[in-house]
Amino acid sequence: MISKREFLQATAATAALLAGSGLGPLGRVAAQQRLTQSDILRFDPLGRLTILYVADTHAQLVPLQFREPAVNLGVGEARGLPPHITDAEFRKYFKIAAGSADAFALTSDDFISLARNYGRMGGMDRVAALIAAVRAERGESNVLLLDGGDSWQGSWTSLKTRAQDMVDVLSLLKVDAMVGHWEFTYGAERVKELTDKAPFAFLAQNVRDNEWQEPVFEPRKMYERGGAKVAVIGQALPRTAIANPRWMFPKWEFGIREEDLQKQVDEARADGASVVVLLSHNGFDVDRKLAGRVKGLDVILTAHTHDAMPGLVRVGDTVLIAAGSHGKFVSRLDIDVRDSKVAGVRFKLMPVFADAIPPDPAMASLVEKIRAPFATELAKPLGKTDSLLYRRGNFNGTFDDLICDAMLSERDVEIALSPGFRWGGTLLPGETITWEHVTNATAITYPNCYRAQMTGLQLKETLEDIADNIFHPDPYYQGGGDMVRIGGMGYAIDVSRPMGSRISEMTHLKSGQPIDPARTYMVAGWASINENTQGPPIWDVVASHISKTGAVTISPNSAVRVTGA
């Protein structure tokens, strides 16, 4: 395993290189209102092979705002290391100027004013334009395009078309391969129906049939690009059957399957692979540990935790790349292959500034066609927001506070629980809240908003279980989400404590009284993994609340006190 000192030295060196030739100048150019597609694409090429990578787009077809987290805690060996640094510390580490385009894209400070200066990011027509430009520069036979998963879920159009919209988008992009996580929540039958017909590979070496232990999907695929054989191995989220409803894919088993992965690497080398890539939805910290234990991986393209970093991370001979989420970035990795092995790499995280990139006409036409049947519904105004509504962060997100407020009022409960999902756009103060905004934060295949009785002890045990899933010091036991959001209750959490002892000072906010372990409380929640959960879909609950409220104002949330970080 690489030491912390070696890790910091390697990443700092990469960051210094990028500060001189990568994203740094973009901030100054954009600030002068002259940012162009050429600026975003500018790159000193290396070798013949280019890997382009997008991840965690969550079915976002059009440009949006998405605020990066202000809190992203690391525990164990990951404490204080990228990606677990934010804002000023992040900018200092990667040499990013405050107020620059890079600062807007990668951090949360001064987000409102920067968002108004730099505009929206993403949009599949802009992503397509960048990909087409790189292919034109390098030659299509030298470029491999990979998708890190969580691309089929996260919007109203993806939910209503049961992911057909995103399969069509990825097909037009000419994606070579992808992996999965939220994709599985359409159910086993639908996933197989789509993947069997798709023109791209759906790879997952770690998914097995639980009766015969046979692979459900192709584990790896060999590509010839840039005069080299490139093996791509797929790794689905190992904890899918825990994080999401198992009843949707009852015959499939997941897991990290480290030994099986090593066999895939060895077989790929034996088949003549000069470059071995793990296309992974493990989450960054899991992949960092994996890189120190599985030998022969040249590149890990990591996803799930939505981390966006303008520098690559080295663990021994393996480089890790994190490409952010929601279509905000396209990653470019050039690889110099000599004597059938990797001799050098060069990386750039390309920010997708929507105003600077002319849309790709074919993709723009497809996106318009996909959205047309739902256009009136998506644009339906529900109210407006006087507050910045964002989702990302280990503990608090104002959009999640809004969801909790909706459950408290609409479901007539004392306490509300909202899952720590990372997907969903950001709204600026003064914006109209539309049906699209609400469904971008709630569109899942198990949306029922339940009411249930829970004792204070059960609430404590629930919080402890979730906290261990996030802050266990061993990454292999982490699920990679954020902490459950809570309305009507406050608590303290010491992230350094072991399982069962992290949560304390649970308080019923309305009464100001401590949560009584023996008392029963009426609780609302959504996204239950239990089959046949009853209740209205969460988007209806939230929409009703917003319509009644009119102008939404979310007060700063101080109900969670964090220590041990």
Protein Blocks (a to p, Z undefined) as FASTA:
>chain_A
ZZfklmmmmmmmmmmmmmmmmmmmmmmmmmnopacfklmmgccdehjbdcdddehklopa
bdcdddddfbdcdehjlgopafkbghjlmmmmnopaehiaklmmmmmghklmmmmmnope
ejjklmmmmmmmmmmmnopklpccddebjklgoifklmmnnomlmmmmmmmnopabdcdf
klmmnojklmmmmmmmpcbdcddfkbccfklopafbdfbdcddeehiacdddddddfklm
mmpcfklmmmbcedjklmlmmmmmmmmmmnopabdcdddfebjklmmmmmmmmghiabdc
dehjopacfbdcdehjbccddebjehlaccddddddeehiafbdcdddddddfklpccdf
klmmmmmmmmmmmmmmmmpcfbdcfbdcdfbdjkbcfklmmmmmmmmmmnopabdcddfb
fbdcdddehiacdfklmmmmmmcfblcccdddddfklmmmmmmmmmmmmmgcblklpghi
acdddehiacdddfkbcehilbghiacfknopacdfkbccddddehiabehiacddfklm
mmmmmmmnopacddddfkbccehZZ
